Amino acid sequence: MEKNEFLNDIFRKAAEKTGSSSDSLMKAAQSNPKLAEALKNLTSEDINKITGILNDKDASARILATPQAQEILKKLKKKP
């Protein structure tokens, strides 16, 4: 999977789970220098691991239920 396609898929899935728009989540992520840098530096191995987790509904739910994930989602939702 190409990196841009992968990132669009991540933000689309996050938007579905949070009730936000994928565009607003993408803009919020891009406005955070640390997150933008991390996304830019993803390797194909990273993409494959994350894709595997996203395709596993149970794994995705467990990760999204963590306090860390909830905090990130809360911060992303606050950004314009």
Buried (B, 14 or more C-beta within 10 A) or exposed (E): EEBEEBBEBBBBBBBEEBEBEBEBBBBBBEEBEEBEEEBEEBEEEBBEEBBEBBEEEEEBEEBBEEEEBEEBBEEBEEBE
